[in-house]
Amino acid sequence: MPHPTTAPARRRPEPGTRHAHPFPHVVFGPG
């Protein structure tokens, strides 16, 4: 599993990953 900084957020658009942030799991959290 790649680091959150190298995680392709564009390839895997998750609920809340609209913004290409280096730490989407930290910013958006479980919500």
mmCIF file of the N, C-alpha and C atoms, coordinates in Angstrom:
data_MODEL
# 
_entry.id   MODEL 
# 
loop_
_atom_site.group_PDB 
_atom_site.id 
_atom_site.type_symbol 
_atom_site.label_atom_id 
_atom_site.label_alt_id 
_atom_site.label_comp_id 
_atom_site.label_asym_id 
_atom_site.label_entity_id 
_atom_site.label_seq_id 
_atom_site.pdbx_PDB_ins_code 
_atom_site.Cartn_x 
_atom_site.Cartn_y 
_atom_site.Cartn_z 
_atom_site.occupancy 
_atom_site.B_iso_or_equiv 
_atom_site.pdbx_formal_charge 
_atom_site.auth_seq_id 
_atom_site.auth_comp_id 
_atom_site.auth_asym_id 
_atom_site.auth_atom_id 
_atom_site.pdbx_PDB_model_num 
ATOM 1  N N  . MET A 1 1  ? 0.840   -1.204 0.000   1.00 0.00 ? 1  MET A N  1 
ATOM 2  C CA . MET A 1 1  ? 0.000   0.000  0.000   1.00 0.00 ? 1  MET A CA 1 
ATOM 3  C C  . MET A 1 1  ? 0.881   1.262  0.000   1.00 0.00 ? 1  MET A C  1 
ATOM 4  N N  . PRO A 1 2  ? 0.699   2.087  -1.021  1.00 0.00 ? 2  PRO A N  1 
ATOM 5  C CA . PRO A 1 2  ? 1.507   3.313  -1.154  1.00 0.00 ? 2  PRO A CA 1 
ATOM 6  C C  . PRO A 1 2  ? 1.169   4.345  -0.091  1.00 0.00 ? 2  PRO A C  1 
ATOM 7  N N  . HIS A 1 3  ? 2.089   5.254  0.135   1.00 0.00 ? 3  HIS A N  1 
ATOM 8  C CA . HIS A 1 3  ? 1.871   6.298  1.142   1.00 0.00 ? 3  HIS A CA 1 
ATOM 9  C C  . HIS A 1 3  ? 0.766   7.246  0.681   1.00 0.00 ? 3  HIS A C  1 
ATOM 10 N N  . PRO A 1 4  ? 0.124   7.918  1.635   1.00 0.00 ? 4  PRO A N  1 
ATOM 11 C CA . PRO A 1 4  ? -0.961  8.850  1.327   1.00 0.00 ? 4  PRO A CA 1 
ATOM 12 C C  . PRO A 1 4  ? -0.525  9.983  0.404   1.00 0.00 ? 4  PRO A C  1 
ATOM 13 N N  . THR A 1 5  ? 0.761   10.311 0.461   1.00 0.00 ? 5  THR A N  1 
ATOM 14 C CA . THR A 1 5  ? 1.266   11.398 -0.370  1.00 0.00 ? 5  THR A CA 1 
ATOM 15 C C  . THR A 1 5  ? 1.406   10.939 -1.819  1.00 0.00 ? 5  THR A C  1 
ATOM 16 N N  . THR A 1 6  ? 1.680   9.664  -2.018  1.00 0.00 ? 6  THR A N  1 
ATOM 17 C CA . THR A 1 6  ? 1.869   9.138  -3.367  1.00 0.00 ? 6  THR A CA 1 
ATOM 18 C C  . THR A 1 6  ? 0.609   8.427  -3.857  1.00 0.00 ? 6  THR A C  1 
ATOM 19 N N  . ALA A 1 7  ? -0.413  8.424  -3.017  1.00 0.00 ? 7  ALA A N  1 
ATOM 20 C CA . ALA A 1 7  ? -1.658  7.746  -3.390  1.00 0.00 ? 7  ALA A CA 1 
ATOM 21 C C  . ALA A 1 7  ? -2.362  8.500  -4.512  1.00 0.00 ? 7  ALA A C  1 
ATOM 22 N N  . PRO A 1 8  ? -2.650  7.802  -5.601  1.00 0.00 ? 8  PRO A N  1 
ATOM 23 C CA . PRO A 1 8  ? -3.339  8.413  -6.747  1.00 0.00 ? 8  PRO A CA 1 
ATOM 24 C C  . PRO A 1 8  ? -4.786  8.750  -6.429  1.00 0.00 ? 8  PRO A C  1 
ATOM 25 N N  . ALA A 1 9  ? -5.009  9.937  -5.916  1.00 0.00 ? 9  ALA A N  1 
ATOM 26 C CA . ALA A 1 9  ? -6.370  10.335 -5.536  1.00 0.00 ? 9  ALA A CA 1 
ATOM 27 C C  . ALA A 1 9  ? -7.242  10.529 -6.776  1.00 0.00 ? 9  ALA A C  1 
ATOM 28 N N  . ARG A 1 10 ? -6.593  10.871 -7.891  1.00 0.00 ? 10 ARG A N  1 
ATOM 29 C CA . ARG A 1 10 ? -7.348  11.108 -9.128  1.00 0.00 ? 10 ARG A CA 1 
ATOM 30 C C  . ARG A 1 10 ? -7.847  9.789  -9.714  1.00 0.00 ? 10 ARG A C  1 
ATOM 31 N N  . ARG A 1 11 ? -7.043  8.747  -9.582  1.00 0.00 ? 11 ARG A N  1 
ATOM 32 C CA . ARG A 1 11 ? -7.445  7.440  -10.121 1.00 0.00 ? 11 ARG A CA 1 
ATOM 33 C C  . ARG A 1 11 ? -8.531  6.805  -9.259  1.00 0.00 ? 11 ARG A C  1 
ATOM 34 N N  . ARG A 1 12 ? -8.425  7.044  -7.959  1.00 0.00 ? 12 ARG A N  1 
ATOM 35 C CA . ARG A 1 12 ? -9.427  6.483  -7.046  1.00 0.00 ? 12 ARG A CA 1 
ATOM 36 C C  . ARG A 1 12 ? -10.198 7.607  -6.353  1.00 0.00 ? 12 ARG A C  1 
ATOM 37 N N  . PRO A 1 13 ? -11.166 8.186  -7.049  1.00 0.00 ? 13 PRO A N  1 
ATOM 38 C CA . PRO A 1 13 ? -11.973 9.285  -6.498  1.00 0.00 ? 13 PRO A CA 1 
ATOM 39 C C  . PRO A 1 13 ? -12.877 8.815  -5.371  1.00 0.00 ? 13 PRO A C  1 
ATOM 40 N N  . GLU A 1 14 ? -12.440 9.023  -4.136  1.00 0.00 ? 14 GLU A N  1 
ATOM 41 C CA . GLU A 1 14 ? -13.259 8.595  -3.002  1.00 0.00 ? 14 GLU A CA 1 
ATOM 42 C C  . GLU A 1 14 ? -14.189 9.726  -2.570  1.00 0.00 ? 14 GLU A C  1 
ATOM 43 N N  . PRO A 1 15 ? -15.224 9.424  -1.781  1.00 0.00 ? 15 PRO A N  1 
ATOM 44 C CA . PRO A 1 15 ? -16.175 10.418 -1.293  1.00 0.00 ? 15 PRO A CA 1 
ATOM 45 C C  . PRO A 1 15 ? -15.507 11.491 -0.442  1.00 0.00 ? 15 PRO A C  1 
ATOM 46 N N  . GLY A 1 16 ? -15.130 12.608 -1.075  1.00 0.00 ? 16 GLY A N  1 
ATOM 47 C CA . GLY A 1 16 ? -14.496 13.677 -0.317  1.00 0.00 ? 16 GLY A CA 1 
ATOM 48 C C  . GLY A 1 16 ? -13.105 13.994 -0.842  1.00 0.00 ? 16 GLY A C  1 
ATOM 49 N N  . THR A 1 17 ? -12.641 13.204 -1.823  1.00 0.00 ? 17 THR A N  1 
ATOM 50 C CA . THR A 1 17 ? -11.290 13.433 -2.350  1.00 0.00 ? 17 THR A CA 1 
ATOM 51 C C  . THR A 1 17 ? -11.344 14.325 -3.590  1.00 0.00 ? 17 THR A C  1 
ATOM 52 N N  . ARG A 1 18 ? -12.290 15.209 -3.626  1.00 0.00 ? 18 ARG A N  1 
ATOM 53 C CA . ARG A 1 18 ? -12.401 16.118 -4.774  1.00 0.00 ? 18 ARG A CA 1 
ATOM 54 C C  . ARG A 1 18 ? -11.126 16.930 -4.916  1.00 0.00 ? 18 ARG A C  1 
ATOM 55 N N  . HIS A 1 19 ? -10.638 17.431 -3.795  1.00 0.00 ? 19 HIS A N  1 
ATOM 56 C CA . HIS A 1 19 ? -9.416  18.221 -3.811  1.00 0.00 ? 19 HIS A CA 1 
ATOM 57 C C  . HIS A 1 19 ? -8.204  17.303 -3.692  1.00 0.00 ? 19 HIS A C  1 
ATOM 58 N N  . ALA A 1 20 ? -7.256  17.501 -4.587  1.00 0.00 ? 20 ALA A N  1 
ATOM 59 C CA . ALA A 1 20 ? -6.050  16.670 -4.559  1.00 0.00 ? 20 ALA A CA 1 
ATOM 60 C C  . ALA A 1 20 ? -5.190  17.035 -3.357  1.00 0.00 ? 20 ALA A C  1 
ATOM 61 N N  . HIS A 1 21 ? -5.547  16.505 -2.206  1.00 0.00 ? 21 HIS A N  1 
ATOM 62 C CA . HIS A 1 21 ? -4.811  16.798 -0.984  1.00 0.00 ? 21 HIS A CA 1 
ATOM 63 C C  . HIS A 1 21 ? -3.879  15.634 -0.651  1.00 0.00 ? 21 HIS A C  1 
ATOM 64 N N  . PRO A 1 22 ? -2.675  15.939 -0.146  1.00 0.00 ? 22 PRO A N  1 
ATOM 65 C CA . PRO A 1 22 ? -1.698  14.906 0.184   1.00 0.00 ? 22 PRO A CA 1 
ATOM 66 C C  . PRO A 1 22 ? -2.180  13.966 1.291   1.00 0.00 ? 22 PRO A C  1 
ATOM 67 N N  . PHE A 1 23 ? -3.120  14.462 2.111   1.00 0.00 ? 23 PHE A N  1 
ATOM 68 C CA . PHE A 1 23 ? -3.627  13.628 3.198   1.00 0.00 ? 23 PHE A CA 1 
ATOM 69 C C  . PHE A 1 23 ? -5.149  13.721 3.289   1.00 0.00 ? 23 PHE A C  1 
ATOM 70 N N  . PRO A 1 24 ? -5.832  13.137 2.316   1.00 0.00 ? 24 PRO A N  1 
ATOM 71 C CA . PRO A 1 24 ? -7.299  13.188 2.291   1.00 0.00 ? 24 PRO A CA 1 
ATOM 72 C C  . PRO A 1 24 ? -7.927  12.459 3.469   1.00 0.00 ? 24 PRO A C  1 
ATOM 73 N N  . HIS A 1 25 ? -7.266  11.388 3.914   1.00 0.00 ? 25 HIS A N  1 
ATOM 74 C CA . HIS A 1 25 ? -7.832  10.613 5.012   1.00 0.00 ? 25 HIS A CA 1 
ATOM 75 C C  . HIS A 1 25 ? -7.746  11.404 6.317   1.00 0.00 ? 25 HIS A C  1 
ATOM 76 N N  . VAL A 1 26 ? -6.777  12.335 6.372   1.00 0.00 ? 26 VAL A N  1 
ATOM 77 C CA . VAL A 1 26 ? -6.606  13.142 7.576   1.00 0.00 ? 26 VAL A CA 1 
ATOM 78 C C  . VAL A 1 26 ? -7.539  14.357 7.542   1.00 0.00 ? 26 VAL A C  1 
ATOM 79 N N  . VAL A 1 27 ? -7.689  14.927 6.341   1.00 0.00 ? 27 VAL A N  1 
ATOM 80 C CA . VAL A 1 27 ? -8.499  16.129 6.185   1.00 0.00 ? 27 VAL A CA 1 
ATOM 81 C C  . VAL A 1 27 ? -9.987  15.798 6.271   1.00 0.00 ? 27 VAL A C  1 
ATOM 82 N N  . PHE A 1 28 ? -10.407 14.829 5.478   1.00 0.00 ? 28 PHE A N  1 
ATOM 83 C CA . PHE A 1 28 ? -11.822 14.466 5.434   1.00 0.00 ? 28 PHE A CA 1 
ATOM 84 C C  . PHE A 1 28 ? -12.180 13.483 6.539   1.00 0.00 ? 28 PHE A C  1 
ATOM 85 N N  . GLY A 1 29 ? -11.235 12.612 6.875   1.00 0.00 ? 29 GLY A N  1 
ATOM 86 C CA . GLY A 1 29 ? -11.483 11.633 7.931   1.00 0.00 ? 29 GLY A CA 1 
ATOM 87 C C  . GLY A 1 29 ? -12.487 10.585 7.469   1.00 0.00 ? 29 GLY A C  1 
ATOM 88 N N  . PRO A 1 30 ? -13.127 9.900  8.416   1.00 0.00 ? 30 PRO A N  1 
ATOM 89 C CA . PRO A 1 30 ? -14.076 8.829  8.118   1.00 0.00 ? 30 PRO A CA 1 
ATOM 90 C C  . PRO A 1 30 ? -15.377 9.374  7.542   1.00 0.00 ? 30 PRO A C  1 
ATOM 91 N N  . GLY A 1 31 ? -15.515 10.682 7.516   1.00 0.00 ? 31 GLY A N  1 
ATOM 92 C CA . GLY A 1 31 ? -16.722 11.296 7.024   1.00 0.00 ? 31 GLY A CA 1 
ATOM 93 C C  . GLY A 1 31 ? -16.590 11.639 5.571   1.00 0.00 ? 31 GLY A C  1 
# 
